[in-house]
Amino acid sequence: RKAWAEPYRIKMVEPLRMLSREEREQKLSEAGYNTFLLRSEDVYIDLLTDSGTNAMSDYQWAGMMLGDEAYAGSRNFYYLEANMQKYYGYKYLVPTHQGRGAEHLISRILIKPGDFIPGNMYFTTTRQHQELAGGTFVDVIIDEAHDPASTHPFKGNVDLDKLESLIKKVGAEKVPYVSLAATVNMAGGQPVSMENVRAVRELTARYGIRVILDATRAVENAFFIKEREPGYQHKTIAEILKEFCSYTDGCTMSGKKDLLVNIGGFLAVNDEEIFQQARNLVVVYEGLHTYGGLAGRDLEAMARGMEEAVQEDYIRHRVLQVRYLGEKLQQHGVPIVVPIGGHAVFLDAKRFLPHIPQDRFPAQTLAAAIYADSGVRSMERGIVSAGRDPKTGDHRYPKLELVRLTIPRRVYTNAHMDVVAESVAAVYQEREKLSGLRMVYEPTYLRFFQARFEPL
Ligand SMILES: CC1=C(O)/C(=C\N=C(/C)C(=O)O)C(COP(=O)(O)O)=CN1
């Protein structure tokens, strides 16, 4: 049979409302044409992010009632620790309030000023913390990742020659770790193959260099390995995930994605010395080492989310719902990043709006136009997100100028996807009418969150 449906039924709903086109135009102007500055109540279908926006299960909500809110030694911490060891395989757990809390700790611990951190394409908060620690991020992803039309099945892969030439150029002692993301958010939710992570491990081991995984969407990555990599079709998602992690020395985790919680994260490592430094530093920045800025109930919900995340029917539905939207858009001729990623469909704003130069912010313009058309909220993932080069002060000009339609887990049905596809197609038909934006307010850090724009 072809028909497939959500592997869950709905027990509670949040009514949605739609504004009129005039109201949306007004809200957009008040938000400085930045979708981050819109109010949730003014958004119809919210595809801004899959971070913290996912629906918890009754099993997770029940866990919220079991929060052991002891200041030290909460029962929920030990349950989370045991589940992390079971599913991700690392030895030591340091909870943090969310992913960037863990990025902050590991950057401070491992990076010395003047160090270089190679990684498979940048992520905004990850690179920010590496730079704040005095490091320089160096992109060592394969070239195909920067080509939205390339159909390479594992566009998240590390280019081993780029990695080794960096190590030889700067010296292994200046490379504290490889920052490996799986999947790669900014490339379009693109996976890393098991063969590649194994090769990265072998190469870095020769130089005594650590590999720190960004495991935020590693379950989605495991799904792509099962689907695309020879030899893995008959492995479970849980087996693939654990094997993948076994080639790395630790991970930072934003539980707000794969782990189906609204807040939560952690740092996990195998090295006892790093663990001691992290659990000492966590009490300065996040909270005691057994809660790390989270309530006991949040730790419990994240531990239970971990069990659900690796369930085959759940993760298959999750990834195939994203693919459903992407294929609908392709039927309308809308240019998107291929292969379709695990957590979002990425519109290629350069091909969508070829008449708008990059320093007139085409992706920002497109995200604003989609909201005006239908109340669907998306996120700019182009020149605004790339920020300025700390050395030159000029914009960074990424090859990928994208708008991300990010699908929260277990929240929307395919009927919502149909509405989104229809709206994007309508904007695509009228794309000649769009003329770009100019930035009128630019914050210092991670400008995309709070920048304001005016139409040209
Ligand atoms: C791959 C990756 C992310 O995607 C990420 C956060 N992503 C957001 C907020 C997003 O909208 O994609 C973070 C930071 O996690 P945090 O938002 O601090 O829990 C780390 N790694």
The ligand as an SDF file (V2000), in Angstrom:
LIG
                    3D

 21 21  0  0  0  0  0  0  0  0999 V2000
   23.3820   22.1450   14.4660 C   0  0  0  0  0  0  0  0  0  0  0  0
   23.1080   23.0130   15.6470 C   0  0  0  0  0  0  0  0  0  0  0  0
   21.9600   23.8090   15.7140 C   0  0  0  0  0  0  0  0  0  0  0  0
   21.0740   23.7730   14.7040 O   0  0  0  0  0  0  0  0  0  0  0  0
   21.7490   24.6350   16.8620 C   0  0  0  0  0  0  0  0  0  0  0  0
   20.6270   25.5080   16.9760 C   0  0  0  0  0  0  0  0  0  0  0  0
   19.8410   25.6290   15.9410 N   0  0  0  0  0  0  0  0  0  0  0  0
   18.8060   26.4300   15.8110 C   0  0  0  0  0  0  0  0  0  0  0  0
   18.3460   27.3320   16.8890 C   0  0  0  0  0  0  0  0  0  0  0  0
   18.1130   26.3980   14.5200 C   0  0  0  0  0  0  0  0  0  0  0  0
   17.1100   27.0960   14.3510 O   0  0  0  0  0  0  0  0  0  0  0  0
   18.5910   25.6560   13.6280 O   0  0  0  0  0  0  0  0  0  0  0  0
   22.7260   24.6100   17.8970 C   0  0  0  0  0  0  0  0  0  0  0  0
   22.5930   25.4680   19.1530 C   0  0  0  0  0  0  0  0  0  0  0  0
   21.6650   24.8370   19.9910 O   0  0  0  0  0  0  0  0  0  0  0  0
   20.7180   25.6900   20.9780 P   0  0  0  0  0  0  0  0  0  0  0  0
   19.8070   26.4660   20.0710 O   0  0  0  0  0  0  0  0  0  0  0  0
   21.6330   26.6000   21.7920 O   0  0  0  0  0  0  0  0  0  0  0  0
   19.9960   24.6610   21.8110 O   0  0  0  0  0  0  0  0  0  0  0  0
   23.8290   23.7950   17.7720 C   0  0  0  0  0  0  0  0  0  0  0  0
   24.0120   23.0110   16.6720 N   0  0  0  0  0  0  0  0  0  0  0  0
  1  2  1  0
  2  3  2  0
  2 21  1  0
  3  4  1  0
  3  5  1  0
  5  6  2  0
  5 13  1  0
  6  7  1  0
  7  8  2  0
  8  9  1  0
  8 10  1  0
 10 11  2  0
 10 12  1  0
 13 14  1  0
 13 20  2  0
 14 15  1  0
 15 16  1  0
 16 17  2  0
 16 18  1  0
 16 19  1  0
 20 21  1  0
M  END
$$$$
